[in-house]
Amino acid sequence: MRTAEQNTSEKMAAGPAARKQRLGVYLHIPFCVRKCAYCDFLSAPASRETREQYVEALKEEIRRAGELGERYRIETVFFGGGTPSLLEGRQTAEILETLSQVMLFAGDTEITVECNPGTLTEEKLGAYRAAGVNRLSIGLQSADNRELLLLGRIHTFEEFLENYELARKKGFRNLNVDLMSALPGQTREGWLRTLEKVTDLEPEHISAYSLIIEEGTPFYDRYREGAPGFRELPDEDTDRRMYEDTKRYLGERGYERYEISNYAKPGYACRHNLSYWERVDYKGFGTGAASLLEGVRYKNSTDLAAYLKKEFTYESVFPLSRKDELEETMFLGLRKMEGVVLTELMRNIYGDTLDRLTREGVLACGGGRIFLTDRGIDVSNYVLSEFLLDEEI
């Protein structure tokens, strides 16, 4: 089978793709080996037969969106979940091949697959490479096996190391590692040990998030009921210091924070995620997947049974007003460390707010842009909420 990269360079040589709009593609794979205790994403275990049916439905949904190829070129592709690496390598390749049949790929398309340790094999990684996958995002979360067990992860740190080294062996040169801090019983010293073990491997990208206990998850029930260990969450001050430790330590190891929770070596920022924060159009395929196309937000139905019958419907369709678009520009764009370009419209609408937040020391201006200060990042939820408007503009 021809790779996405081969199809890409040949199609770009003809020139038409360069004149099309940028498009990100998100592919939702709602399956996992076992639901993690903290997870509230749309995912669940499923049989091999169900996964095969889903892939066939996903390919059909892509084919039916072929008209997008008239206006767009694919700049980024992201397989998210769930655990996309639970699919067979053949299935991932088939999905990418279907995409390449209906839409043009840019010459340097970033193609990411989210992976969980314990689900990668040499054969699967070889299939990814042959299909054009050039970036992996590996969900480690912690280098402490006790913490992994508490989280309900299916792997140990040693199994992660095996998968990581295998990915390097198969030629992957753009790897992200997901990490999670503020876990029950975790100390600052323990978090720094995780950061040290991971940075010693020199991945190109690290995503570092604080644990959020979501209602409806086993974590939430255990925490609410006071189960052993679940009243031992780090306090707010310790959580904040862990955040400061992350920035300092990763900075010392050559990682630049380019978004509130994301760090990368120079040239390795995740282009797909940046497209979300910069409000580039994207199309989501699969159950529950979201899209932003020409000023309208869509969300696919979460009904798996209907999806397997190839009944593709939207749960919601929301045309954005000028007010919505401006709000989104602010509270998505300000997640980036470089912030957003300060326009005349922003000055007119948010003038008093900008002045006040600047006086408070949570916002700064420079080079024609506005951006969060270090203090502003600590209270980012508050700062971003200040850009919600009461009236249409």
C-alpha positions as CSV (number, residue, x, y, z in Angstrom):
1,M,0.0,0.0,0.0
2,R,1.2,3.5,-0.8
3,T,2.1,5.6,2.2
4,A,0.3,8.9,3.1
5,E,3.7,10.6,2.7
6,Q,4.0,9.3,-0.9
7,N,0.5,10.4,-1.8
8,T,1.2,13.7,-0.2
9,S,4.3,14.7,-2.0
10,E,3.0,13.7,-5.4
11,K,-0.3,15.6,-4.9
12,M,1.5,18.7,-3.6
13,A,3.8,18.7,-6.7
14,A,0.7,19.5,-8.8
15,G,0.1,22.6,-6.8
16,P,-3.6,22.7,-6.0
17,A,-3.2,21.8,-2.3
18,A,-1.3,25.0,-1.7
19,R,-4.3,27.0,-2.7
20,K,-6.7,25.2,-0.3
21,Q,-7.5,26.1,3.3
22,R,-5.7,24.4,6.2
23,L,-7.6,21.5,7.9
24,G,-6.9,19.4,10.9
25,V,-8.5,16.0,11.1
26,Y,-9.4,14.3,14.4
27,L,-10.2,10.6,14.5
28,H,-11.9,9.4,17.6
29,I,-11.3,5.7,18.6
30,P,-13.6,5.1,21.6
31,F,-12.0,1.8,22.8
32,C,-9.6,0.9,25.6
33,V,-8.4,-2.2,27.3
34,R,-9.8,-1.0,30.6
35,K,-11.3,2.3,31.8
36,C,-8.9,4.2,34.0
37,A,-10.2,5.3,37.4
38,Y,-9.9,9.0,36.6
39,C,-11.2,9.0,33.0
40,D,-14.4,10.7,31.9
41,F,-13.7,10.5,28.1
42,L,-16.0,8.7,25.7
43,S,-14.3,5.3,25.8
44,A,-14.9,1.7,26.9
45,P,-13.6,-1.8,26.2
46,A,-15.0,-3.5,23.1
47,S,-14.6,-6.8,21.2
48,R,-12.4,-7.3,18.2
49,E,-15.5,-7.6,16.0
50,T,-16.9,-4.3,17.3
51,R,-13.6,-2.5,16.6
52,E,-13.6,-3.9,13.1
53,Q,-17.2,-2.7,12.5
54,Y,-16.2,0.7,13.9
55,V,-13.3,1.1,11.5
56,E,-15.5,0.3,8.6
57,A,-18.0,2.9,9.7
58,L,-15.2,5.4,10.2
59,K,-14.0,4.9,6.7
60,E,-17.5,5.4,5.4
61,E,-18.0,8.6,7.3
62,I,-14.7,9.9,5.8
63,R,-15.9,9.0,2.3
64,R,-19.1,10.9,2.8
65,A,-17.2,14.0,3.7
66,G,-15.3,14.0,0.4
67,E,-16.7,17.4,-0.6
68,L,-14.3,18.9,2.0
69,G,-11.5,18.0,-0.3
70,E,-12.6,20.7,-2.7
71,R,-11.8,23.4,-0.1
72,Y,-9.3,22.0,2.3
73,R,-5.8,20.4,2.5
74,I,-5.0,18.2,5.5
75,E,-2.3,19.8,7.6
76,T,-2.6,17.6,10.7
77,V,-4.2,14.2,11.7
78,F,-4.7,13.1,15.2
79,F,-5.9,9.7,16.4
80,G,-7.4,10.2,19.8
81,G,-9.5,8.2,22.2
82,G,-9.8,6.0,24.1
83,T,-6.7,4.1,23.1
84,P,-6.2,4.4,19.3
85,S,-3.2,2.0,19.5
86,L,-5.6,-0.7,20.5
87,L,-6.5,-0.9,16.7
88,E,-4.4,-3.2,14.5
89,G,-1.8,-1.5,12.5
90,R,-3.6,-2.5,9.3
91,Q,-6.8,-0.7,10.5
92,T,-4.9,2.5,11.2
93,A,-3.3,2.3,7.8
94,E,-6.7,1.7,6.1
95,I,-8.1,4.8,7.8
96,L,-5.3,7.0,6.6
97,E,-5.5,5.5,3.1
98,T,-9.2,6.4,3.0
99,L,-8.4,10.0,4.0
100,S,-5.8,10.3,1.3
101,Q,-8.4,9.1,-1.3
102,V,-10.8,11.9,-0.5
103,M,-8.6,14.8,0.6
104,L,-5.2,16.2,-0.3
105,F,-2.5,16.0,2.3
106,A,0.0,18.9,2.8
107,G,3.6,18.1,2.1
108,D,4.6,17.9,5.8
109,T,1.4,16.7,7.4
110,E,1.8,15.9,11.1
111,I,0.1,12.5,11.8
112,T,-0.2,11.6,15.5
113,V,-1.4,8.4,17.2
114,E,-2.2,8.3,20.9
115,C,-0.8,5.2,22.4
116,N,-0.9,3.4,25.7
117,P,2.1,1.3,26.9
118,G,1.3,-2.4,26.6
119,T,-0.6,-2.0,23.3
120,L,2.4,-1.4,21.0
121,T,4.2,-4.1,19.1
122,E,7.1,-4.0,16.6
123,E,4.6,-5.0,13.8
124,K,2.2,-2.3,14.7
125,L,4.8,0.4,14.8
126,G,6.1,-0.8,11.5
127,A,2.6,-0.5,10.0
128,Y,2.3,3.1,11.4
129,R,5.6,4.1,9.8
130,A,4.6,2.6,6.5
131,A,1.2,4.4,6.6
132,G,2.9,7.8,7.2
133,V,2.4,8.2,11.0
134,N,5.2,10.4,12.2
135,R,4.3,11.3,15.8
136,L,3.3,9.2,18.8
137,S,1.8,10.5,22.0
138,I,2.4,7.9,24.8
139,G,0.2,8.0,27.9
140,L,2.6,7.3,30.7
141,Q,1.1,9.6,33.5
142,S,3.7,8.5,36.2
143,A,7.0,6.8,36.5
144,D,5.9,5.4,39.9
145,N,4.3,2.0,39.6
146,R,2.3,2.6,42.8
147,E,0.7,5.7,41.3
148,L,0.0,3.9,38.0
149,L,-1.8,1.2,40.0
150,L,-3.9,3.8,41.8
151,L,-4.8,5.5,38.5
152,G,-6.0,2.1,37.1
153,R,-3.4,2.1,34.3
154,I,-2.8,-1.2,32.5
155,H,1.0,-0.8,32.4
156,T,4.1,-0.5,34.6
157,F,6.9,2.0,34.1
158,E,9.1,-0.8,32.8
159,E,6.5,-1.7,30.2
160,F,6.5,1.9,29.1
161,L,10.2,1.9,28.7
162,E,10.0,-1.2,26.5
163,N,7.4,0.5,24.2
164,Y,9.3,3.8,24.2
165,E,12.6,2.1,23.2
166,L,10.8,0.0,20.6
167,A,9.3,3.2,19.0
168,R,12.8,4.7,18.8
169,K,14.1,1.5,17.2
170,K,11.4,1.7,14.6
171,G,12.5,5.2,13.6
172,F,10.1,7.5,15.4
173,R,11.8,10.9,16.0
174,N,8.8,12.8,17.4
175,L,7.5,11.4,20.6
176,N,5.3,13.0,23.3
177,V,4.9,11.6,26.8
178,D,1.8,12.5,28.8
179,L,2.3,13.0,32.6
180,M,0.0,13.8,35.5
181,S,0.7,15.5,38.7
182,A,-1.1,16.2,42.0
183,L,-2.0,12.5,42.4
184,P,-3.3,11.1,45.7
185,G,-0.3,10.7,48.0
186,Q,2.2,12.3,45.5
187,T,4.9,14.6,46.9
188,R,6.9,17.3,45.1
189,E,10.0,15.0,45.3
190,G,8.0,12.1,43.8
191,W,6.9,14.3,40.9
192,L,10.4,15.5,40.3
193,R,11.6,11.9,40.1
194,T,9.0,11.2,37.4
195,L,10.2,14.3,35.5
196,E,13.8,13.2,35.8
197,K,13.1,9.7,34.6
198,V,11.2,10.9,31.6
199,T,13.5,13.7,30.5
200,D,16.5,11.3,30.7
201,L,14.8,9.6,27.7
202,E,14.8,12.9,25.8
203,P,11.3,12.8,24.2
204,E,10.6,15.7,21.9
205,H,7.5,16.8,23.7
206,I,6.0,16.5,27.2
207,S,2.4,17.2,28.2
208,A,2.1,17.8,32.0
209,Y,-1.4,18.1,33.5
210,S,-2.7,18.2,37.1
211,L,-5.2,15.5,38.1
212,I,-8.8,16.7,37.9
213,I,-11.3,14.5,39.7
214,E,-14.3,14.4,37.4
215,E,-17.8,13.6,38.6
216,G,-19.0,10.2,37.3
217,T,-15.6,8.5,37.6
218,P,-14.5,5.9,40.1
219,F,-12.0,8.4,41.4
220,Y,-14.8,10.8,42.2
221,D,-16.8,8.2,44.1
222,R,-13.8,7.0,46.1
223,Y,-12.7,10.6,46.9
224,R,-16.2,11.6,48.0
225,E,-16.6,8.5,50.2
226,G,-13.2,9.1,51.8
227,A,-11.6,5.8,50.6
228,P,-8.1,5.2,51.9
229,G,-5.6,7.4,50.1
230,F,-8.1,9.6,48.5
231,R,-8.1,12.3,51.2
232,E,-4.4,12.6,50.7
233,L,-4.5,14.7,47.6
234,P,-1.8,17.4,47.5
235,D,-3.1,20.7,48.9
236,E,-3.5,23.7,46.6
237,D,-0.1,25.2,47.6
238,T,1.7,21.9,46.8
239,D,-0.1,21.6,43.5
240,R,1.0,25.1,42.5
241,R,4.6,24.4,43.5
242,M,4.5,21.2,41.4
243,Y,3.4,23.4,38.5
244,E,6.3,25.7,39.2
245,D,8.7,22.8,39.5
246,T,7.5,21.5,36.1
247,K,8.3,24.8,34.3
248,R,11.7,25.2,36.0
249,Y,12.9,21.6,35.7
250,L,11.7,21.1,32.1
251,G,13.2,24.5,31.1
252,E,16.5,23.4,32.5
253,R,16.3,20.3,30.4
254,G,15.7,22.2,27.2
255,Y,11.9,22.1,27.0
256,E,10.1,25.4,26.2
257,R,6.5,25.8,27.6
258,Y,4.5,27.0,24.6
259,E,1.0,26.4,26.1
260,I,-0.2,26.2,29.7
261,S,0.4,22.4,30.0
262,N,2.6,21.6,27.1
263,Y,6.4,21.7,26.7
264,A,8.5,20.9,23.6
265,K,12.1,21.0,22.4
266,P,12.6,23.7,19.6
267,G,10.6,22.8,16.5
268,Y,8.5,20.1,18.2
269,A,5.4,21.9,19.4
270,C,2.3,19.8,18.5
271,R,0.9,21.5,15.4
272,H,-2.5,19.7,15.8
273,N,-3.1,21.1,19.2
274,L,-1.9,24.6,18.2
275,S,-4.5,24.5,15.4
276,Y,-7.2,24.2,18.1
277,W,-5.9,27.1,20.1
278,E,-5.6,29.2,16.9
279,R,-9.1,28.2,15.7
280,V,-8.0,26.6,12.5
281,D,-10.8,24.6,10.9
282,Y,-10.8,20.9,11.8
283,K,-13.1,18.0,11.0
284,G,-13.8,15.3,13.6
285,F,-14.7,11.7,12.6
286,G,-16.1,9.1,15.0
287,T,-18.5,9.0,17.8
288,G,-18.7,12.2,19.9
289,A,-16.0,13.9,17.7
290,A,-16.2,17.7,17.4
291,S,-15.6,19.9,14.3
292,L,-15.1,23.5,13.5
293,L,-15.9,24.3,9.9
294,E,-16.4,27.8,8.5
295,G,-17.6,29.4,11.7
296,V,-19.9,26.5,12.8
297,R,-19.1,24.0,15.6
298,Y,-20.5,20.5,15.3
299,K,-20.5,17.5,17.6
300,N,-21.1,14.0,16.4
301,S,-23.6,11.7,18.1
302,T,-22.3,9.5,20.9
303,D,-24.6,6.6,19.9
304,L,-22.2,3.8,19.1
305,A,-24.9,1.3,18.0
306,A,-26.2,3.8,15.4
307,Y,-22.7,4.7,14.3
308,L,-21.9,1.0,13.7
309,K,-25.0,1.0,11.4
310,K,-23.4,3.9,9.5
311,E,-26.0,6.3,10.7
312,F,-24.0,9.5,11.0
313,T,-25.8,12.3,12.8
314,Y,-24.9,15.4,14.9
315,E,-25.7,15.8,18.5
316,S,-25.3,19.6,18.1
317,V,-24.8,22.2,15.4
318,F,-23.8,25.6,16.7
319,P,-23.2,28.6,14.4
320,L,-20.8,31.0,16.1
321,S,-21.7,34.6,16.4
322,R,-19.1,37.4,16.3
323,K,-19.2,37.4,20.1
324,D,-18.6,33.7,20.2
325,E,-15.6,34.0,17.9
326,L,-14.0,36.8,19.8
327,E,-14.5,35.0,23.1
328,E,-12.9,31.9,21.7
329,T,-10.0,33.8,20.2
330,M,-9.2,35.1,23.7
331,F,-9.7,32.1,25.9
332,L,-8.2,29.7,23.5
333,G,-5.4,31.9,22.2
334,L,-4.3,33.1,25.7
335,R,-3.5,29.4,26.6
336,K,-0.4,29.9,24.4
337,M,2.6,31.5,26.0
338,E,2.9,33.9,23.0
339,G,-0.8,34.9,23.6
340,V,-2.8,36.6,20.8
341,V,-2.3,39.5,18.5
342,L,-3.9,42.6,20.0
343,T,-6.4,44.0,17.4
344,E,-8.3,47.2,17.4
345,L,-11.5,45.3,17.9
346,M,-10.1,43.8,21.1
347,R,-9.0,47.2,22.3
348,N,-12.5,48.6,21.7
349,I,-14.4,45.7,23.3
350,Y,-12.0,44.7,26.1
351,G,-10.2,48.0,26.8
352,D,-11.2,48.3,30.5
353,T,-10.7,44.6,31.1
354,L,-7.3,44.6,29.6
355,D,-6.2,47.6,31.7
356,R,-7.5,46.0,34.9
357,L,-5.9,42.6,34.3
358,T,-2.7,44.3,33.4
359,R,-2.8,46.3,36.7
360,E,-3.5,43.1,38.5
361,G,-0.3,41.6,37.0
362,V,-2.0,38.6,35.4
363,L,-1.8,40.0,31.8
364,A,1.0,41.7,29.9
365,C,1.4,43.4,26.5
366,G,4.4,43.4,24.2
367,G,5.2,43.2,20.6
368,G,1.7,43.9,19.6
369,R,0.4,40.8,21.6
370,I,-1.2,40.2,24.9
371,F,-0.3,37.1,27.0
372,L,-0.6,35.7,30.5
373,T,2.1,36.4,33.0
374,D,3.4,33.6,35.3
375,R,0.9,34.8,37.9
376,G,-1.9,34.9,35.3
377,I,-1.1,31.2,34.4
378,D,-1.6,30.3,38.1
379,V,-5.1,31.8,38.0
380,S,-5.8,31.2,34.3
381,N,-9.4,30.1,34.8
382,Y,-10.2,33.4,36.4
383,V,-8.3,35.5,33.8
384,L,-9.9,33.7,30.8
385,S,-13.4,33.9,32.3
386,E,-13.0,37.7,32.2
387,F,-13.2,37.7,28.4
388,L,-16.8,36.3,28.4
389,L,-19.1,39.0,27.1
390,D,-22.6,39.8,28.3
391,E,-23.9,41.1,25.0
392,E,-23.5,40.4,21.3
393,I,-21.2,42.7,19.3
